[in-house]
Every structure is written in C-alpha cells, then in structure tokens.
C-alpha cells in the first residue's frame, strides 16, 4: 500500500464532500452539514478560493483529508495556517494517515513562513486530543471561541440591537 498526500483539484469535489459528511457524522453534526458539490467547487476552486484541501490516498482509494486556510497573527506579524477539518476514514485510523496529513500541513506552514498551525477539537474527542498531544500540540486553555451565525450575525450586520 502506498500512501500519498496530494493537493485536491476540482475533480476531487465529490470525494471532499464525502469526507466532510463523514466528519460531520463522526462529530454528531450531520444535520448541520448543508454543503453541496457546487458550493464546494465555487468556494474552493472558483476565482477566489477560500481554503485549500489535501487528500490522503491509499493506492487509489481516498482515506482522509485536511482542509485549511491562512489566518494572521498580529503579535507575530506573520501568516498562520488554520486547520478547519482533519478526517481519516475510521478503518484507516491508527495507520499514520492523520500524522502524514499534519506533517504535510507543517511543511506547508514552514515553506510559507507561517508562524503557527492551529485548529480546534471537540472536548469529547479524546482520541484526537491524545493524538494531538503526542505530536506536541498544546491546548489554548485561556481562550474560548465565540461564533456569530444566522440571525444574530444578520442583526449585527444591519446594526439592530
């Protein structure tokens, strides 16, 4: 078996969507997953790509993916990479696929002179937390993520109380 980590192309959109849905199911958030192939094709491979995707292939079978984009640290005055999603098919976990995806992301971060590589993990996902700690990642214990979506986002955008 040969494991390859390669940048995704627009031809890979159906594979990317299957991976996203697999991740949503694993995270018990499938009902929140409304992405379509057309949306992914436009947002990832259109005129203004919002993110990049790496695919892990075991021979000719897709077995994992990582979706990431640049962020920026004012304190470092450097770009960083933000890993939005990392997913490995259940039957391929424990075979080094996740590590290889993260290794490639780390290479990209170093090659692009990024100051850091960051991501979030659900508090209940102890297998992932253990994996991240084993590779040297540290939780940001003093930080809490806040999010605006839906009506609250639209209200704030329109200046409503």
C-alpha positions as CSV (number, residue, x, y, z in Angstrom):
1,X,0.0,0.0,0.0
2,X,1.3,3.4,-1.0
3,X,0.0,6.4,1.0
4,X,0.1,9.7,-1.0
5,X,-0.8,13.2,0.3
6,X,-1.7,15.5,-2.6
7,X,-3.5,18.8,-3.1
8,X,-7.1,18.4,-4.2
9,X,-8.4,19.6,-7.5
10,X,-11.9,20.5,-8.7
11,X,-12.3,16.9,-9.9
12,X,-12.0,15.8,-6.3
13,X,-15.1,17.7,-5.1
14,X,-17.3,14.6,-4.7
15,X,-14.5,13.0,-2.6
16,X,-14.2,16.1,-0.5
17,X,-17.9,16.3,0.1
18,X,-18.0,12.6,1.2
19,X,-15.1,13.3,3.6
20,X,-16.9,16.4,5.0
21,X,-20.1,14.3,5.5
22,X,-18.1,11.6,7.2
23,X,-16.6,14.1,9.6
24,X,-20.0,15.6,10.3
25,X,-21.4,12.2,11.1
26,X,-18.4,11.4,13.4
27,X,-18.9,14.7,15.2
28,X,-22.6,14.1,15.5
29,X,-23.3,17.2,13.4
30,X,-24.6,15.7,10.2
31,X,-27.9,17.7,10.4
32,X,-25.7,20.9,10.3
33,X,-23.9,19.8,7.1
34,X,-25.6,21.5,4.2
35,X,-22.6,21.8,1.8
36,X,-23.1,20.8,-1.8
37,X,-20.7,19.9,-4.6
38,X,-21.5,23.2,-6.4
39,X,-20.8,25.3,-3.3
40,X,-17.5,23.4,-2.7
41,X,-16.4,23.8,-6.3
42,X,-17.1,27.5,-6.2
43,X,-15.6,28.2,-2.7
44,X,-12.6,26.0,-3.1
45,X,-11.7,26.2,-6.8
46,X,-13.5,29.3,-8.0
47,X,-12.0,32.7,-8.7
48,X,-11.4,33.4,-5.0
49,X,-10.6,30.2,-3.2
50,X,-11.4,30.4,0.5
51,X,-9.4,27.3,1.5
52,X,-7.2,24.5,0.3
53,X,-7.6,20.8,0.6
54,X,-5.1,17.9,1.0
55,X,-6.3,14.4,0.2
56,X,-4.7,11.2,1.6
57,X,-4.9,8.3,-0.9
58,X,-4.0,4.7,-0.1
59,X,-3.2,3.5,-3.5
60,X,-6.3,4.6,-5.5
61,X,-8.7,4.9,-2.5
62,X,-9.2,8.3,-0.7
63,X,-8.8,7.7,3.0
64,X,-8.5,11.1,4.6
65,X,-8.5,14.9,4.1
66,X,-7.4,18.2,5.6
67,X,-9.0,21.5,4.8
68,X,-7.0,24.6,5.8
69,X,-6.6,28.3,5.1
70,X,-4.4,31.2,6.1
71,X,-5.0,33.3,9.1
72,X,-2.9,36.1,10.5
73,X,-1.2,36.8,13.9
74,X,-0.8,40.5,14.7
75,X,1.5,39.6,17.6
76,X,3.8,37.6,15.3
77,X,3.2,39.8,12.2
78,X,3.0,36.6,10.3
79,X,0.5,34.4,8.5
80,X,-0.5,31.2,10.0
81,X,-2.3,28.1,8.8
82,X,-5.7,27.2,10.3
83,X,-6.8,23.6,10.0
84,X,-10.5,23.7,9.7
85,X,-11.1,20.0,9.2
86,X,-9.0,16.8,9.6
87,X,-10.7,13.5,8.9
88,X,-9.5,10.0,8.4
89,X,-11.9,7.1,7.5
90,X,-12.5,5.0,10.6
91,X,-10.9,1.9,9.1
92,X,-7.7,3.9,8.4
93,X,-7.2,5.4,11.8
94,X,-4.1,4.2,13.5
95,X,-2.2,3.7,10.3
96,X,-0.4,7.1,10.2
97,X,-2.7,8.9,7.8
98,X,-3.6,11.7,10.2
99,X,0.0,12.2,11.1
100,X,1.1,12.3,7.4
101,X,-1.6,14.9,6.7
102,X,-0.4,17.0,9.6
103,X,3.2,16.6,8.6
104,X,2.4,17.9,5.1
105,X,0.5,20.9,6.7
106,X,3.5,21.6,8.9
107,X,5.7,21.5,5.8
108,X,3.4,24.0,4.0
109,X,3.4,26.2,7.1
110,X,7.2,26.3,7.2
111,X,7.5,26.7,3.4
112,X,5.2,29.7,3.5
113,X,6.9,31.2,6.5
114,X,3.9,30.8,8.8
115,X,4.3,31.5,12.5
116,X,1.9,28.7,13.6
117,X,-0.5,26.0,12.7
118,X,-3.7,26.0,14.7
119,X,-7.0,24.1,14.9
120,X,-9.8,23.3,17.3
121,X,-11.0,19.9,18.6
122,X,-14.3,19.0,20.3
123,X,-13.8,18.5,24.0
124,X,-15.3,14.9,23.9
125,X,-12.9,13.8,21.1
126,X,-10.4,12.2,23.4
127,X,-8.7,10.0,20.7
128,X,-7.9,13.1,18.7
129,X,-6.8,15.1,21.8
130,X,-4.4,12.3,22.7
131,X,-3.1,12.2,19.2
132,X,-2.5,15.9,19.1
133,X,-0.8,15.9,22.4
134,X,1.5,13.1,21.3
135,X,2.8,15.1,18.3
136,X,3.5,18.1,20.6
137,X,0.4,20.3,20.2
138,X,-0.8,22.2,23.2
139,X,-4.3,23.3,24.0
140,X,-5.0,27.0,24.3
141,X,-6.6,26.8,27.8
142,X,-7.1,30.6,28.2
143,X,-9.1,31.1,25.1
144,X,-12.8,30.5,24.3
145,X,-14.1,30.5,20.7
146,X,-17.1,32.8,20.0
147,X,-19.2,32.5,17.0
148,X,-21.9,34.5,15.3
149,X,-24.2,32.7,12.8
150,X,-27.7,33.0,11.3
151,X,-30.0,35.7,12.8
152,X,-27.5,37.1,15.3
153,X,-25.0,37.6,12.5
154,X,-27.5,39.3,10.3
155,X,-28.8,41.5,13.2
156,X,-25.3,42.7,14.0
157,X,-24.6,43.4,10.3
158,X,-27.7,45.5,10.0
159,X,-27.0,47.4,13.2
160,X,-30.0,46.0,15.0
161,X,-29.9,45.6,18.8
